């Protein structure tokens, strides 16, 4: 992996952390800008679409961080962060991707990260769905919600486990893209396993961005959709002709 690839990949992971800890947005922006500079030094200024994407994504992340002192503009900050993340993935797609074997540590990181993600999201999604249904009961029939688990307890479980699962999934997806550079020749291939994992991660990202506005069935539905896509990447995609190295032998 070239320095530009490593910096861009690090920027995507750090900006994903920025969903929960906005103070790290400046670090993600600096990684984006560093990746653009490294690519410019290696190939020339604006020699491809990756450099403008990284530059724009870094500036959007910096602008998003500048809105931290204005809590009423939190939706705008999250929107800018989503754009920066998508631009980062586009840049990773546009950068050159030298092939070659990857070290065992990368495979262990990739598999371990997704193992943690599946375990944490299983608890977080379950608690989140229960929380959404309990909230719906409290709004419609408060007397029926008395015997159910307290809303604050479910919410605490949901937040803790979903954050761990999302960050682990981001790390697994990023390391998987590094793996795909050598295996597919591109970090984002139209492979069932990789595509469903990316869509599951994107659904979780939308959930955190829209968390304050989601209620009831829409909240539970988005959570279940995200986890179903990630489970499909693990259990269903190998049967659809996935070229991923972990495909089943039958």
N, C-alpha and C positions, 0 to 999 in steps of 0.2 A: 504494500500500500504506500502511495506517495504521501508526502507531508500534507498536501492539500486535502487528500481523501481522509486522512486521520483527523485533521482539524475540523473538517466539515462534519464528520461523524460525531466527534466530541461535542460540537456545537449543537447538533440535534438532540443528543442525550441531555445536555445541560439545560437546553430550553424546555425540554419535557419536565425536568425538575422545577423549572420556573412556574409551572402550573400551581405548585404547592408552596414554593419558596421564591417569591418574585425577586428577592435580592440577588439571585444568581443570574438574572437576565443579562446583566452587563458582561458576565463571563462568557455566556453563550454568544453574545454579539461579537465580542472580541475574537472568539474562535472562528466565527463566520468570516470576519474581516481578515483574520490571519490566513484562513484558507484561500480567500480571494487573492491576497497578496502573494502567497506561495505559488498559486497557479499562474499568476501574472508573471512572476519571475521565471517560472519554468517554461512558459509557452508564449508570453507576450501579453500586453494589456488588451483586455477584452477580446481574447482570441477565441472565445466560445461563450455559450449562454450561461455556463456555470458561474462565471465571475459576476455578471450583473445580478444574478439570483442571490448569490452569497452577500453581495454588497447591500442589496435592497433588504434582504432578510435581517442582516446585522443592524441596519439603521431602524428597521421596524421594531426590533427587539429593544434597542436603546430608547426609542420613543415610548414603547410600552412601559419600560421601567420608570420613565419620567412622570408617568401618571399615577405612581404609587401613592403620592400625597393627595390624590383626588379620588377617594373611594367611590364617589358617585359615577366615576367613569370606568369602573371595573369591567363592565361588559366590553368597552372599547379596547381596554388593555388585553383582554383575553382574545378578542378578535385579531388584534395585531400579532399576538403570540401564535395563534393558529396559522396565520399567513406566513410568519417566519418559519414555522416548522415545515409547512408544505413547500416553501421555497428551498429549504435545506434538503428535503428529499429529492426535489427536482434537480438541485445542483449535484447531489450524489449520483443521480442518473446520468447527468451530462458530463461529469468528469471522466477522464480516461481511467480504465480499469485494467491494469496489468494482471495477468493470470499468474498461476504458480500455486504450489502446495502451501497450505496454511498450517501453522503449528498446532500441536495437540491442545495447548492451553486455550486457543480460540474455540475449539470444539467443546472443551469442557465448560468454558464460560457461556457459550451459546446454550448448550443443553441444561446446565445448572440454572441459568437465568430463567429459562422457560419453565423448568420444574418448579422453582419458587413462585413464578407468576401463576401457574395453574393452581397450585395449592392455596395461595393467598386469595386469588380471585374466586375460587370455589366458596370460601367463607364470606368474602366481601360481597359478592353478587347475591348469595343467599340472604345475608343480612339486609342488603339493600332492597331486595324484592319484598322481604317481610316488612321493612320499614315503610316502603311505598304503600303496601296494602294496609298497614296499620294506620297510616296517615289518612288513607281513603275511608277507613272505618270511622275514625274520629270525626271526619267531616260529615259523614252520612248518618251513622248510627253510633253515637258515643257510648251508649249503654252496652253495645256488643264488644267494644274494645277493652273493657275492663279486665277481662281474663287473659288478654294477649300480653306479649312482652312489652315492657316500657319502650316508648319511642326513643328516648334519649339513649338507652342501652343499645338498641339496634343501630342507631345512628353512629354511635361511637365505634362499634364493631365494623360497620360499613366503611367509615372514613379510614380507619387504620389499615384494614386489610386491602381495600381498593387502592390506596396509595402505594403500598408495598408491591402489590401485583402489577400496577401500571408501570412503576419504575422498573421492575424486573422484566416486564414485557418489552419496554423500550430498550433496555440493555440487550435482551435476547434478539430483538428485531435488528438492532444496530449491528451486533456481532454476526447475525445471519446474513446481513447485507455484505459484510466483509467476506464471509464465506462464499456468497454467491458471485462475487467478483471473479474468483478463480474457477468456480464450477459452471456458472451460466455465462460468464463473460459480461454480466451486467448486475448491478445490485438489486434491481427491481425487474424481475422477469414475470411474464404472464404464465406462471406456474401455479396450479391450484393451491398448493401448500403455502407458498410465499404470498400469493394474492389474498387468501383468506386470513392469514395472520396479519397482514397489513391492514385489511379492512376491519378486523377486530380491534386492532390498536387504534385505528382512526375513530371507530365508534366509541371507544372508551374516552378518547380525547374530546369528542363532542359532548359526552356525558359530563365531564368535568367543566367544560366551557359553559354548558347550559344548566348546570346543577341547580342554581337558584330559581330557575323558572320551571323546571320539570316537576310534575306532581302526579301521584297516583299511577294509573296504568301506563302512561307514556314514560314515566321514570323507570318502572319495572321492565317495560318492553325494551327500552334501549339497553339496559344492563344485560338482559337475557340475550339480546341480539349480539352484543359484543362478545359475551362468553361463548355463545353458540358458534360464532365464526372462529374463535380461537380453538375450541374443541374440534371443529371440523378440520382445521389445519392439522391437528394431531391424529384424529381418528378416521376422518373421511377422505381427505385429499389423497392419501397413498393408494386408494382404490380407483382413482380417476386418472391414473397415468402420470402422477407427479414424478418429475425427474430429480427430486430432492434426494440426497444420499441416504436419508433415513427411511426411504420407502420400504414397504413390506415386500418380502420375497415371493408373494403369491398374488 
